[in-house]
Amino acid sequence: MQLTPYLNFDGNCAEAFAFYAQVFGGTIVHQSSFGEAPADAGMPPLPETARSRIMHVHLQFNGQSLMGSDALPVAPGQDPASCGGYERPQGLWVSIQAADVAEGRRLFDALSQGGQIAMPFAATFWSPGFGMARDRFGTPWMVNVQPQA
């Protein structure tokens, strides 16, 4: 079994995943927009502003996956929670286990650049390197270095 984080964005998913591919040294193996999806008679018409938004993206790196999509824009008067509109992630963090302090620092510095640092990367009582930051796309990350045995 493998758990795969699935991240949501508000129109900047393609930019975020290009950045994640660079940070994690991965490859985007699939990316498609809402505008590329075949028409479906049971679905309402797609607003022109949503055509370029990412419907699904799949990034692979080091035997792992990260997936995501853009939320569809919310029509005036609609509640985002009722129609799948974008809501900033809360109540979770995507946790990365780095092999050593140098790799942990590299990942933390890259992910936190232009974002918000919640806990600076530093040694803790459980780890030689740990930090928490929300990246410039709004995704919350924890970078943790495993103690050497």
Residue frames as a rotation matrix with the C-alpha (Angstrom) as fourth column:
MET 1
0.580 0.814 0.000 0.00
0.814 -0.580 0.000 0.00
0.000 0.000 -1.000 0.00
GLN 2
-0.666 -0.739 0.101 1.15
0.740 -0.672 -0.038 3.54
0.096 0.050 0.994 -0.72
LEU 3
0.389 0.721 -0.574 -0.39
0.711 -0.631 -0.310 6.82
-0.586 -0.287 -0.758 0.42
THR 4
-0.478 -0.502 0.721 -0.19
0.853 -0.461 0.245 9.65
0.210 0.732 0.648 -2.10
PRO 5
-0.377 0.340 -0.862 -0.87
0.349 -0.809 -0.472 13.27
-0.858 -0.479 0.186 -1.10
TYR 6
-0.185 0.418 0.889 -3.31
0.951 -0.151 0.269 14.97
0.247 0.896 -0.370 -3.48
LEU 7
-0.623 -0.202 -0.756 -2.93
0.500 -0.846 -0.186 18.74
-0.602 -0.494 0.628 -3.39
ASN 8
0.337 0.784 0.521 -5.46
0.941 -0.262 -0.214 21.34
-0.031 0.563 -0.826 -4.55
PHE 9
-0.730 -0.620 -0.289 -4.76
0.562 -0.784 0.263 24.79
-0.390 0.030 0.920 -5.95
ASP 10
0.319 0.836 -0.446 -6.60
0.406 -0.546 -0.733 27.90
-0.857 0.053 -0.513 -7.08
GLY 11
0.987 0.147 -0.059 -5.36
0.000 -0.372 -0.928 28.15
-0.158 0.917 -0.367 -10.66
ASN 12
0.399 -0.909 -0.121 -1.60
-0.909 -0.376 -0.178 27.75
0.116 0.181 -0.976 -10.09
CYS 13
0.764 -0.045 0.644 -1.30
-0.203 0.930 0.306 23.95
-0.613 -0.364 0.701 -9.99
ALA 14
0.859 -0.464 0.217 0.86
0.408 0.362 -0.838 23.77
0.311 0.808 0.500 -13.15
GLU 15
0.356 -0.739 0.572 3.31
-0.467 -0.671 -0.577 26.30
0.810 -0.061 -0.584 -11.71
ALA 16
0.439 -0.143 0.887 3.38
-0.873 0.165 0.459 24.53
-0.212 -0.976 -0.052 -8.33
PHE 17
0.848 -0.072 0.525 4.04
0.058 0.997 0.043 21.11
-0.527 -0.005 0.850 -9.84
ALA 18
0.695 -0.693 0.191 6.78
0.184 -0.086 -0.979 22.41
0.695 0.716 0.068 -12.14
PHE 19
0.201 -0.585 0.785 8.39
-0.827 -0.532 -0.185 23.78
0.526 -0.612 -0.591 -8.95
TYR 20
0.565 0.057 0.823 7.89
-0.649 0.646 0.401 20.50
-0.510 -0.761 0.402 -7.02
ALA 21
0.963 -0.249 0.107 9.39
0.261 0.748 -0.610 18.52
0.072 0.615 0.785 -9.93
GLN 22
0.354 -0.869 0.347 12.50
-0.182 -0.428 -0.885 20.71
0.917 0.250 -0.310 -9.68
VAL 23
0.179 -0.258 0.949 12.72
-0.963 -0.244 0.116 20.56
0.202 -0.935 -0.292 -5.86
PHE 24
0.487 0.119 0.865 12.21
-0.534 0.824 0.187 16.79
-0.691 -0.553 0.465 -5.63
GLY 25
-0.576 -0.762 -0.297 14.09
-0.687 0.254 0.680 15.90
-0.443 0.596 -0.670 -8.83
GLY 26
-0.285 0.581 0.763 11.03
0.208 0.814 -0.542 14.24
-0.936 0.004 -0.353 -10.31
THR 27
-0.999 0.035 0.028 9.13
0.026 -0.071 0.997 13.85
0.036 0.997 0.070 -13.55
ILE 28
-0.244 0.966 -0.081 5.57
-0.671 -0.229 -0.705 14.88
-0.700 -0.117 0.705 -14.32
VAL 29
-0.900 -0.121 0.418 4.17
0.121 0.853 0.508 11.71
-0.418 0.508 -0.754 -15.88
HIS 30
-0.281 0.835 0.473 0.69
0.911 0.077 0.406 13.09
0.302 0.545 -0.782 -16.58
GLN 31
-0.693 0.208 -0.690 -0.88
0.201 -0.864 -0.462 16.53
-0.692 -0.459 0.557 -16.71
SER 32
-0.563 0.567 0.602 -4.20
0.727 -0.007 0.687 17.49
0.394 0.824 -0.408 -18.26
SER 33
-0.968 0.250 0.007 -6.43
-0.236 -0.903 -0.360 20.54
-0.084 -0.350 0.933 -18.08
PHE 34
-0.283 0.947 0.150 -10.19
0.117 0.190 -0.975 20.77
-0.952 -0.259 -0.165 -17.69
GLY 35
0.203 0.346 -0.916 -10.32
-0.775 -0.515 -0.366 22.10
-0.599 0.784 0.163 -21.26
GLU 36
-0.628 -0.520 -0.579 -8.76
-0.764 0.552 0.334 18.85
0.146 0.652 -0.744 -22.55
ALA 37
-0.717 0.412 0.562 -11.49
-0.043 0.779 -0.625 16.69
-0.696 -0.472 -0.541 -21.00
PRO 38
-0.853 0.469 0.229 -14.09
0.362 0.216 0.907 15.30
0.376 0.856 -0.355 -23.42
ALA 39
-0.566 0.734 0.376 -17.50
-0.735 -0.656 0.173 16.94
0.373 -0.178 0.910 -23.28
ASP 40
-0.899 0.360 -0.249 -20.03
0.431 0.825 -0.365 15.19
0.075 -0.436 -0.897 -21.06
ALA 41
-0.364 0.843 0.397 -23.76
0.141 -0.371 0.918 15.80
0.921 0.390 0.016 -21.55
GLY 42
0.439 0.581 -0.685 -24.37
0.718 0.231 0.656 15.37
0.540 -0.781 -0.316 -17.81
MET 43
-0.262 -0.632 -0.729 -21.98
0.910 -0.413 0.030 18.14
-0.320 -0.656 0.684 -16.82
PRO 44
0.744 0.477 -0.467 -22.68
0.335 -0.872 -0.357 21.87
-0.577 0.109 -0.809 -16.83
PRO 45
0.767 -0.479 0.426 -20.75
0.338 -0.262 -0.904 23.95
0.545 0.838 -0.039 -19.37
LEU 46
0.161 -0.832 -0.531 -17.17
0.971 0.036 0.238 24.71
-0.179 -0.554 0.813 -18.39
PRO 47
0.874 0.107 -0.474 -16.48
0.093 -0.994 -0.052 28.43
-0.477 0.001 -0.879 -17.87
GLU 48
0.781 -0.601 0.171 -13.81
0.122 -0.121 -0.985 29.76
0.612 0.790 -0.021 -20.25
THR 49
0.342 -0.659 0.670 -11.75
-0.844 -0.529 -0.090 30.82
0.414 -0.534 -0.737 -17.20
ALA 50
0.464 -0.115 0.879 -11.53
-0.607 0.681 0.410 27.17
-0.645 -0.723 0.246 -16.10
ARG 51
0.971 0.022 -0.238 -10.34
-0.204 0.597 -0.776 25.62
0.125 0.802 0.584 -19.37
SER 52
0.252 -0.961 -0.113 -6.61
-0.343 0.020 -0.939 26.06
0.905 0.276 -0.325 -18.63
ARG 53
0.200 -0.155 0.968 -6.85
-0.978 0.033 0.207 24.92
-0.064 -0.987 -0.145 -15.01
ILE 54
-0.698 -0.567 -0.438 -5.27
-0.578 0.807 -0.122 21.58
0.422 0.168 -0.891 -14.23
MET 55
0.461 0.880 -0.113 -7.75
-0.717 0.444 0.537 18.73
0.523 -0.166 0.836 -13.86
HIS 56
0.960 -0.215 0.178 -5.07
0.052 0.764 0.643 16.23
-0.275 -0.608 0.745 -12.81
VAL 57
0.383 -0.909 -0.166 -1.28
-0.704 -0.171 -0.690 16.10
0.599 0.381 -0.705 -12.50
HIS 58
0.990 -0.138 0.009 0.94
0.108 0.813 0.572 13.23
-0.087 -0.566 0.820 -11.37
LEU 59
0.379 -0.921 0.093 4.57
-0.819 -0.381 -0.429 13.76
0.430 0.086 -0.899 -10.30
GLN 60
0.949 -0.168 -0.266 6.89
0.250 0.917 0.311 10.81
0.192 -0.362 0.912 -9.64
PHE 61
0.255 -0.919 0.300 10.21
-0.674 -0.391 -0.626 10.95
0.693 -0.042 -0.720 -7.79
ASN 62
-0.661 -0.682 0.312 12.32
-0.700 0.412 -0.583 8.39
0.269 -0.604 -0.750 -5.92
GLY 63
-0.821 0.362 -0.440 9.60
0.327 0.932 0.157 5.73
0.467 -0.015 -0.884 -6.15
GLN 64
-0.533 0.648 -0.544 7.00
0.547 -0.226 -0.806 8.10
-0.645 -0.727 -0.234 -4.73
SER 65
-0.368 0.504 0.782 4.11
0.772 -0.303 0.559 10.13
0.518 0.809 -0.277 -6.12
LEU 66
-0.645 0.346 -0.681 2.54
0.234 -0.759 -0.608 13.50
-0.727 -0.552 0.409 -5.55
MET 67
-0.475 0.569 0.672 -0.72
0.843 0.074 0.533 14.38
0.254 0.819 -0.514 -7.30
GLY 68
-0.598 0.294 -0.746 -2.87
0.302 -0.779 -0.549 17.45
-0.742 -0.554 0.377 -7.58
SER 69
-0.231 0.558 0.797 -5.38
0.925 -0.127 0.358 19.61
0.301 0.820 -0.487 -9.39
ASP 70
-0.968 0.108 0.226 -6.84
-0.141 -0.980 -0.138 23.08
0.206 -0.165 0.964 -9.55
ALA 71
-0.420 0.902 -0.097 -10.28
0.546 0.166 -0.821 23.67
-0.725 -0.398 -0.562 -8.10
LEU 72
-0.241 0.447 0.861 -12.88
0.866 -0.302 0.399 25.01
0.438 0.842 -0.315 -10.48
PRO 73
-0.927 -0.075 0.367 -13.70
-0.043 -0.952 -0.302 28.68
0.372 -0.296 0.880 -9.98
VAL 74
-0.532 0.767 -0.359 -16.64
0.737 0.211 -0.642 29.40
-0.417 -0.606 -0.677 -7.71
ALA 75
-0.296 0.541 0.787 -19.56
0.630 -0.509 0.587 31.21
0.718 0.669 -0.190 -9.31
PRO 76
-0.789 0.042 0.613 -20.77
-0.363 -0.837 -0.409 34.37
0.496 -0.545 0.676 -7.56
GLY 77
0.060 0.845 0.531 -22.99
-0.965 -0.087 0.249 33.44
0.256 -0.528 0.810 -4.62
GLN 78
0.593 0.102 -0.799 -21.82
-0.086 0.994 0.064 29.81
0.801 0.031 0.598 -4.47
ASP 79
0.726 -0.369 0.581 -20.36
-0.611 0.044 0.791 28.36
-0.317 -0.928 -0.193 -1.28
PRO 80
-0.061 -0.831 -0.553 -16.87
-0.936 0.239 -0.257 26.92
0.346 0.503 -0.792 -2.07
ALA 81
-0.683 -0.217 0.698 -17.52
-0.569 0.757 -0.322 23.98
-0.458 -0.617 -0.640 0.27
SER 82
0.185 0.867 0.463 -20.61
-0.203 0.495 -0.845 22.94
-0.961 0.062 0.268 -1.68
CYS 83
0.946 0.256 -0.196 -19.14
-0.217 0.055 -0.975 23.08
-0.239 0.965 0.108 -5.19
GLY 84
0.630 -0.742 0.229 -15.52
0.759 0.651 0.020 22.01
-0.164 0.162 0.973 -4.89
GLY 85
0.800 -0.348 0.489 -14.04
-0.079 -0.868 -0.489 25.52
0.595 0.353 -0.722 -4.95
TYR 86
-0.109 -0.968 -0.227 -10.57
0.331 0.181 -0.926 26.13
0.937 -0.176 0.300 -3.58
GLU 87
0.941 0.192 0.278 -10.04
-0.194 -0.367 0.910 26.32
0.277 -0.910 -0.308 0.15
ARG 88
0.081 -0.980 0.181 -6.60
-0.789 -0.174 -0.589 26.81
0.609 -0.095 -0.788 1.68
PRO 89
0.100 -0.085 -0.991 -5.27
0.259 0.964 -0.056 23.59
0.961 -0.251 0.119 3.27
GLN 90
-0.164 -0.163 0.973 -5.66
-0.875 -0.432 -0.220 23.46
0.456 -0.887 -0.071 7.02
GLY 91
0.580 0.396 0.712 -5.47
-0.754 0.593 0.284 20.75
-0.310 -0.701 0.642 9.61
LEU 92
0.865 -0.353 0.356 -2.69
0.408 0.908 -0.093 18.84
-0.290 0.226 0.930 7.82
TRP 93
0.323 -0.838 -0.439 0.97
-0.764 -0.505 0.401 19.01
-0.558 0.206 -0.804 6.81
VAL 94
0.917 -0.207 -0.341 2.76
-0.099 0.709 -0.698 17.10
0.386 0.674 0.630 4.06
SER 95
0.662 -0.669 0.339 5.73
-0.452 0.005 0.892 15.51
-0.599 -0.743 -0.299 5.83
ILE 96
0.699 -0.565 -0.438 9.05
-0.331 0.287 -0.899 14.80
0.634 0.774 0.013 4.11
GLN 97
0.846 -0.503 0.179 11.67
0.063 0.428 0.902 12.52
-0.530 -0.751 0.394 5.65
ALA 98
0.690 -0.670 -0.274 15.10
-0.627 -0.365 -0.688 13.70
0.361 0.647 -0.672 4.51
ALA 99
0.684 -0.479 -0.550 18.11
0.387 0.878 -0.282 11.38
0.618 -0.020 0.786 4.57
ASP 100
-0.197 -0.803 -0.562 20.48
0.977 -0.111 -0.183 13.89
0.085 -0.585 0.807 6.21
VAL 101
0.117 0.233 -0.965 20.68
0.566 -0.814 -0.128 17.47
-0.816 -0.532 -0.227 7.46
ALA 102
-0.786 -0.461 -0.412 22.08
-0.057 -0.609 0.791 18.86
-0.616 0.645 0.452 4.19
GLU 103
-0.806 0.553 0.210 19.18
0.418 0.281 0.864 17.39
0.419 0.784 -0.458 2.18
GLY 104
0.029 0.833 -0.552 16.69
0.996 -0.071 -0.055 18.52
-0.085 -0.548 -0.832 4.83
ARG 105
-0.211 -0.203 -0.956 18.06
0.292 -0.947 0.137 22.06
-0.933 -0.251 0.259 4.72
ARG 106
-0.982 -0.182 -0.048 17.97
-0.001 -0.249 0.969 22.11
-0.188 0.951 0.244 0.89
LEU 107
-0.492 0.866 0.087 14.35
0.731 0.357 0.582 20.95
0.473 0.350 -0.809 0.82
PHE 108
0.136 0.553 -0.822 13.26
0.902 -0.411 -0.128 23.33
-0.409 -0.724 -0.555 3.59
ASP 109
-0.501 -0.400 -0.768 14.98
0.127 -0.911 0.392 26.33
-0.856 0.099 0.507 2.01
ALA 110
-0.983 0.142 0.114 13.46
0.110 -0.037 0.993 25.60
0.146 0.989 0.021 -1.41
LEU 111
-0.295 0.949 -0.115 9.94
0.827 0.313 0.466 24.98
0.478 0.042 -0.877 -0.12
SER 112
0.157 0.370 -0.916 9.90
0.864 -0.501 -0.054 27.95
-0.478 -0.783 -0.399 2.25
GLN 113
-0.841 -0.531 -0.109 11.24
0.405 -0.750 0.523 30.48
-0.360 0.396 0.845 -0.28
GLY 114
-0.826 0.535 0.175 8.49
-0.267 -0.645 0.716 33.03
0.496 0.545 0.676 -0.86
GLY 115
0.033 0.853 -0.521 6.24
0.356 0.477 0.804 31.27
0.934 -0.212 -0.288 1.65
GLN 116
0.404 0.163 0.900 5.71
-0.722 -0.547 0.423 31.45
0.562 -0.821 -0.103 5.40
ILE 117
-0.511 -0.635 -0.580 7.95
-0.032 0.688 -0.725 29.75
0.859 -0.352 -0.372 7.93
ALA 118
0.645 0.753 0.129 6.03
-0.255 0.053 0.966 28.30
0.721 -0.655 0.226 10.87
MET 119
0.851 -0.489 0.190 9.10
-0.053 0.279 0.959 26.73
-0.522 -0.826 0.212 12.55
PRO 120
0.437 -0.750 -0.496 12.63
-0.898 -0.337 -0.282 27.46
0.045 0.569 -0.821 11.30
PHE 121
0.756 -0.257 -0.602 14.75
0.020 0.929 -0.371 24.48
0.654 0.268 0.707 10.26
ALA 122
-0.025 -0.756 0.655 16.94
-0.903 -0.263 -0.338 23.50
0.428 -0.600 -0.676 13.22
ALA 123
-0.698 -0.259 -0.668 17.95
0.050 0.912 -0.406 20.60
0.714 -0.317 -0.624 15.43
THR 124
0.262 0.787 0.558 15.30
-0.777 -0.171 0.606 19.42
0.573 -0.593 0.567 17.89
PHE 125
-0.165 -0.311 0.936 15.28
-0.874 0.485 0.007 16.84
-0.457 -0.817 -0.352 20.66
TRP 126
0.467 0.417 0.780 13.93
-0.083 0.899 -0.430 14.23
-0.881 0.136 0.454 18.18
SER 127
0.777 -0.113 0.619 15.79
0.624 0.259 -0.737 15.18
-0.077 0.959 0.271 15.02
PRO 128
-0.261 -0.924 -0.281 19.06
0.755 -0.376 0.537 16.71
-0.602 -0.072 0.795 13.84
GLY 129
-0.985 -0.011 -0.172 16.95
-0.088 -0.824 0.560 18.88
-0.148 0.567 0.810 11.50
PHE 130
-0.303 0.946 0.118 13.27
0.941 0.316 -0.122 19.78
-0.153 0.074 -0.985 11.45
GLY 131
-0.906 0.087 -0.414 11.25
-0.081 -0.996 -0.033 22.71
-0.415 0.004 0.910 10.08
MET 132
-0.136 0.937 0.323 7.73
0.856 0.275 -0.438 23.68
-0.499 0.217 -0.839 9.09
ALA 133
-0.764 -0.093 -0.639 6.72
-0.164 -0.929 0.332 26.08
-0.625 0.358 0.694 6.31
ARG 134
0.429 0.850 0.306 3.83
0.402 0.125 -0.907 26.88
-0.809 0.512 -0.288 4.01
ASP 135
-0.518 -0.695 0.499 5.18
0.746 -0.082 0.661 27.26
-0.419 0.714 0.561 0.46
ARG 136
-0.859 0.105 -0.501 4.31
-0.225 -0.956 0.187 30.15
-0.459 0.274 0.845 -1.84
PHE 137
-0.689 0.649 -0.321 1.44
-0.218 0.236 0.947 28.08
0.691 0.723 -0.021 -3.27
GLY 138
0.045 0.729 0.683 -0.16
-0.918 -0.239 0.315 27.56
0.393 -0.641 0.659 0.15
THR 139
0.564 0.132 -0.815 0.89
-0.014 0.989 0.150 23.94
0.826 -0.073 0.559 0.74
PRO 140
0.597 -0.341 0.726 2.04
-0.802 -0.246 0.544 23.23
-0.007 -0.907 -0.420 4.33
TRP 141
0.461 -0.565 -0.684 5.25
-0.064 0.748 -0.660 21.16
0.885 0.348 0.309 4.57
MET 142
0.776 -0.421 0.471 7.19
-0.501 0.043 0.864 19.57
-0.384 -0.906 -0.178 7.43
VAL 143
0.449 -0.725 -0.522 10.77
-0.353 0.393 -0.849 18.58
0.821 0.566 -0.080 6.68
ASN 144
0.775 -0.124 0.620 12.21
-0.569 0.292 0.769 16.06
-0.276 -0.948 0.156 9.13
VAL 145
-0.011 -0.844 -0.536 15.66
-0.753 0.359 -0.551 14.44
0.657 0.398 -0.640 9.18
GLN 146
0.856 0.287 -0.430 15.79
-0.016 0.846 0.533 10.92
0.517 -0.450 0.728 10.54
PRO 147
0.535 -0.701 0.472 18.27
-0.784 -0.203 0.587 10.56
-0.315 -0.684 -0.658 13.41
GLN 148
0.071 -0.601 -0.796 21.26
-0.647 0.579 -0.496 8.40
0.759 0.550 -0.348 12.52
ALA 149
0.930 0.340 -0.143 21.30
-0.153 0.707 0.690 5.07
0.335 -0.620 0.710 14.38
